[in-house]
Amino acid sequence: MKSQERWDFAQHYSMKEMIRSGVLCTISSLLGLLIHVGEISDFLISIAVIIFFALLPIIRTEIALRSKFK
């Protein structure tokens, strides 16, 4: 929130990243329906995938902000 330009860039970029992350999460969920490791392992893998895809847009947006606005 250092400037309006940064704010607008971050909002626009993170929107695209969240959509991309949601699509990837959906694809990985569909793959999870086909591949079964075990009940507890499936649960832990699902939690890890959800956390990963929730954090991915935040991390990628921060990297893009730092590279664009040095």
N, C-alpha and C positions, 0 to 999 in steps of 0.2 A: 504494500500500500504506500510505496514511496512516491508514486505519481499516478495520475489517471491513466497514462499510457501503459504503465506496467500492469495496473489493475485490469484494464480492458484486454490486454494480451493474455494475462493469466486466465481470465474467465473464458475467453474464446478457446485457448489452447487446452485447458483442462476439460472443457466440454467434449472436445474431440477425443481426448484421451479416455474419458469416462465411457464414452460410447464404445470405443475400441476395446477397452477392458471388459465391458459388459458382454460384448460379442465373444471374446476369448473365454470368458467365464462360462458362458452358455455352451460353447463348443466343448470345453473340458468337462462340463457336467454331463453332456450327452455321451461323451467317451466313457465317463464313469459308470454309466448305465450298462455299458458293454463289458467292462473289465471289472471283475470282483476279486479283491485280494483277501478280504476277511471283514467281518463286521466292524471290529474296532479299528482296523487299519483303514477301511473305507471312510470311517468317521473322521479319523485324524487327518487323512489326506484331504478330505472335503474342507475341513476347518483351515488347513494350511493354504489350500487353493483360494478360499474366500479371502483370507487375510492378504495373500499375495496380490490378488486382483483389486483389493480395496486400496492397498498402498501404492500400487504401480502408477496410477495417474498422478498422485501427489508427488512422487519422486521424479517422474518424467517432467512434470510442470516446473518443479524447482530447478531442474537441470536446464530446461529451455530458458527460464528466466535469467539464470546466471550466464548462459552463453549469449543471449541477446542483449542484456543490459549489464555490461561489465563494470 
